[in-house]
Amino acid sequence: MEAHQPSRTAQGAAMLRAAHQFLDKPPVFADPLALRIIGAEAESELRKFQDAPQTDRPRTGLRAFIAARSRFSEDTLAEAVGLGVRQYVLLGAGLDTFAYRAAKNFPGLSVFEVDHPATQGWKRQRLAETGIAVPDVLTFAPVNFETETLAHGLARAGFDSGKPAVFAWLGVVPYLTHDAIMATLRFIAGLPKGTTVIFDYGEPASTRHEASRIAHEEMAARVAANGEPFRSFFPPEDILRDVKSAGFSQVEDFNSQMLNARYFRDREDGLELRGAGHLLRARV
């Protein structure tokens, strides 16, 4: 990622979340602001695929995965709020719209959006240009991880480290080094009981079947060309070991087959996860 430019991968994820709203019926993840926040020009580009067959629509498998991970995170948040958690942290928030459309459904919830300053500045511009109001429950936490820690950035934003929280860390882990991943996990694991983190990860190319490996290699080339190369992939047994060693007491790993059964069963449009992506949920 270029120092003063917003994340290209965040832009891509936002486009696929938006496309999911009208290309996939019913949507697995309903987001009434997903199209609005990307702007009219980007929406017009997506609408060109409205009548295309599923096989010709943009990145169907990845679109399904992005929808599933957002739905899973907000489902997890709802469960945690029912147990008394009142802090929600989006690590690498990108153009996520939870705070602007749904935070009002959770009285007393504080939301923190953590992102690189350039990406967060771009988001705030998108919010202003599209007339999306910023709610009082949201605090922006711009963090440049080259110059400060997550703990410092959150403390500066008013995060209460003496209370539990849910962390949604989506679309970020593959771009980080192993050391950076472990540092973040150890910080979260040091928070009070009831704290939960959800993140996605991918398996190494060597463990994938041929079609998945080819798709992975093509995507790796694209993100590297955008200055945001993939850095970390894990066999499931390795990431489970790492998460437990960081200090989490309960760890659940959901592969594509499990997520398909959970969110894509009996669909008539053929939308489903197709790759080697996983969602992992860990609790303190």
C-alpha positions in Angstrom: 0.0 0.0 0.0 1.3 3.4 -0.9 1.8 5.7 2.1 -0.7 8.4 1.1 -3.1 6.4 -0.9 -6.2 4.4 0.3 -6.0 0.6 0.3 -6.9 -0.8 -3.1 -8.0 -4.1 -1.5 -10.4 -2.1 0.7 -11.9 -0.6 -2.4 -12.2 -4.0 -4.1 -13.9 -5.5 -1.0 -16.4 -2.6 -0.9 -17.3 -3.1 -4.6 -18.0 -6.8 -4.0 -20.1 -6.1 -0.9 -22.1 -3.6 -3.0 -22.5 -6.0 -5.9 -23.8 -8.7 -3.6 -26.8 -6.5 -2.7 -28.4 -6.8 -6.1 -26.6 -9.6 -7.9 -27.4 -12.3 -5.3 -31.0 -12.8 -4.3 -31.6 -13.0 -1.4 -28.4 -11.5 -0.1 -26.6 -13.4 2.6 -25.5 -10.1 4.0 -28.0 -7.2 3.7 -26.3 -3.8 3.7 -28.5 -0.9 2.6 -25.5 1.5 2.5 -23.1 -0.7 0.5 -24.0 0.8 -2.9 -24.4 4.3 -1.6 -21.0 4.5 -0.1 -19.1 3.5 -3.2 -20.7 6.3 -5.2 -22.9 6.6 -8.3 -20.1 6.0 -10.8 -18.9 2.8 -9.2 -22.5 1.6 -8.8 -23.1 2.2 -12.5 -20.1 0.0 -13.4 -21.5 -2.8 -11.2 -25.0 -2.5 -12.7 -23.6 -3.6 -16.0 -23.5 -7.2 -14.6 -27.1 -7.2 -13.4 -28.5 -9.4 -16.1 -25.3 -11.5 -16.6 -25.3 -15.2 -15.7 -23.6 -16.1 -12.4 -20.6 -17.4 -14.2 -20.0 -13.9 -15.8 -20.5 -11.9 -12.7 -17.5 -10.4 -10.8 -15.6 -12.9 -8.6 -18.5 -15.0 -7.5 -16.6 -17.1 -5.0 -14.8 -14.1 -3.4 -18.1 -12.1 -3.4 -19.7 -15.0 -1.5 -16.8 -15.1 1.0 -16.9 -11.4 1.7 -20.6 -11.6 2.3 -20.2 -14.5 4.6 -17.5 -13.0 6.7 -19.4 -9.8 7.2 -22.6 -11.7 8.2 -20.7 -14.0 10.5 -19.0 -11.0 12.3 -22.3 -9.2 12.9 -24.0 -12.4 14.0 -21.1 -12.9 16.5 -21.5 -9.3 17.7 -25.2 -9.7 18.3 -24.5 -12.8 20.4 -21.8 -10.9 22.4 -24.0 -7.9 23.0 -26.6 -10.3 24.4 -24.0 -11.3 26.9 -23.1 -7.7 27.9 -20.3 -6.7 25.5 -20.5 -3.1 24.6 -17.4 -2.4 22.4 -17.0 -3.3 18.8 -13.7 -2.8 17.0 -13.2 -3.0 13.2 -9.6 -3.6 12.4 -9.0 -2.5 8.9 -12.5 -1.1 8.6 -12.3 0.0 5.0 -15.8 1.0 3.8 -17.6 -1.2 6.3 -21.0 0.5 7.1 -22.0 -1.2 10.3 -21.7 1.9 12.5 -23.9 4.0 10.1 -26.8 1.5 9.6 -26.9 -0.9 12.5 -25.2 0.4 15.6 -28.5 2.1 16.6 -29.9 -1.4 17.1 -27.5 -2.0 20.0 -28.1 0.5 22.7 -24.9 1.4 24.6 -22.5 0.0 22.0 -19.3 1.9 21.2 -17.8 1.3 17.8 -14.2 1.9 16.9 -12.9 1.9 13.3 -9.2 1.3 13.1 -7.4 1.9 9.8 -4.4 3.4 8.1 -4.8 7.2 8.1 -4.9 7.4 4.3 -7.6 4.8 4.0 -9.6 6.3 6.8 -9.3 9.8 5.3 -10.6 8.5 2.0 -13.6 6.8 3.8 -14.5 10.0 5.6 -14.5 11.8 2.3 -16.8 9.1 0.8 -19.1 9.5 3.8 -19.3 13.3 3.3 -19.8 13.1 -0.4 -22.6 10.5 -0.1 -24.3 12.2 2.8 -24.0 9.4 5.2 -24.1 10.7 8.8 -21.4 9.7 11.3 -23.2 8.5 14.5 -22.1 9.6 18.0 -21.3 6.0 18.9 -18.5 5.8 16.4 -14.9 6.8 17.0 -12.3 6.8 14.2 -8.9 5.5 15.2 -6.4 6.2 12.5 -3.3 4.0 13.2 -0.1 3.9 11.3 1.3 0.6 12.5 4.8 1.6 11.4 4.9 4.3 14.1 2.5 3.2 16.9 0.9 0.1 18.3 -2.8 -1.0 18.2 -2.9 -0.6 22.0 -1.8 3.0 21.8 -4.1 3.9 18.9 -7.1 2.4 20.6 -6.3 4.0 24.0 -6.0 7.4 22.2 -9.5 6.8 20.7 -11.1 6.1 24.2 -11.2 2.3 24.0 -11.7 0.8 27.5 -9.2 -2.1 27.8 -10.8 -3.0 31.1 -13.9 -4.2 29.4 -14.5 -7.0 26.8 -14.9 -6.3 23.1 -15.6 -7.9 19.8 -12.9 -7.4 17.1 -13.7 -7.9 13.4 -10.4 -8.3 11.6 -11.6 -9.0 8.1 -9.5 -9.1 4.9 -6.3 -8.1 6.7 -4.4 -11.1 8.0 -3.1 -12.4 4.6 -1.3 -9.0 4.1 0.5 -9.1 7.4 3.7 -10.8 8.6 3.5 -13.6 11.1 5.0 -11.3 13.8 2.4 -8.6 13.2 -0.4 -11.2 13.3 0.8 -12.6 16.6 1.3 -9.2 18.2 -2.3 -8.3 17.5 -3.6 -11.6 18.7 -1.6 -11.3 22.0 -3.0 -7.8 22.5 -6.6 -9.0 22.0 -6.0 -12.1 24.2 -4.9 -9.9 27.0 -8.3 -8.2 27.2 -11.0 -9.3 29.7 -12.9 -12.5 29.5 -15.7 -12.3 26.9 -13.5 -10.6 24.3 -13.8 -12.2 20.8 -11.9 -11.8 17.6 -13.1 -12.9 14.1 -10.6 -13.0 11.2 -10.2 -14.7 7.9 -7.2 -16.5 6.6 -6.3 -18.7 3.6 -4.5 -22.0 3.2 -1.1 -22.1 1.4 -1.2 -22.7 -2.4 0.4 -26.1 -1.9 -2.7 -27.4 0.0 -5.2 -26.3 -2.6 -6.8 -28.1 -5.5 -5.8 -27.0 -9.0 -8.6 -24.6 -9.7 -8.3 -22.9 -6.3 -4.5 -22.7 -6.7 -4.8 -21.0 -10.1 -7.4 -18.5 -8.8 -5.1 -17.8 -5.8 -2.1 -17.2 -8.0 -4.1 -14.8 -10.2 -5.3 -12.9 -7.2 -1.8 -12.8 -5.6 -0.5 -11.2 -8.8 -3.3 -8.6 -8.8 -2.8 -7.5 -5.2 1.0 -7.5 -5.5 0.7 -5.2 -8.6 -1.4 -2.9 -6.4 1.4 -2.7 -3.8 -0.4 -4.9 -1.2 1.2 -8.3 -1.6 0.0 -11.4 0.3 2.4 -12.3 3.1 0.8 -15.0 5.3 -1.1 -18.2 4.7 -1.6 -21.1 7.2 -2.5 -24.7 7.3 -5.4 -24.9 9.7 -3.5 -26.8 12.3 -0.8 -24.1 12.4 -3.1 -21.1 12.8 -5.1 -23.0 15.5 -1.8 -23.6 17.4 -0.8 -20.0 17.1 -4.1 -18.6 18.3 -4.1 -20.9 21.3 -0.5 -20.0 22.1 -1.5 -16.3 22.0 -3.8 -16.9 25.0 -7.3 -17.6 23.7 -9.4 -20.3 25.5 -11.9 -21.2 22.8 -11.1 -21.3 19.1 -13.4 -22.3 16.2 -12.3 -22.7 12.6 -14.9 -22.6 9.8 -13.9 -23.7 6.3 -15.7 -23.1 3.1 -17.8 -26.3 3.4 -19.0 -25.3 6.8 -19.8 -21.7 5.7 -21.6 -23.0 2.7 -23.8 -25.2 4.9 -24.4 -22.2 7.3 -25.2 -19.5 4.8 -25.6 -20.8 1.3 -27.7 -23.9 1.6 -30.6 -24.4 -0.9 -29.8 -21.3 -2.9 -31.2 -21.4 -6.5 -28.5 -19.0 -7.9 -25.5 -21.3 -7.2 -23.8 -18.7 -5.0 -21.3 -20.4 -2.7 -17.7 -20.3 -1.4 -15.3 -22.1 -3.7 -11.8 -21.5 -2.4 -9.6 -22.3 0.6 -10.7 -19.4 2.8 -11.5 -19.9 6.4 -13.1 -17.8 9.2 -11.7 -18.2 12.6 -13.4 -17.1 15.8 -11.5 -17.0 19.1 -12.7 -16.1 22.6 -10.7 -15.1 25.7 
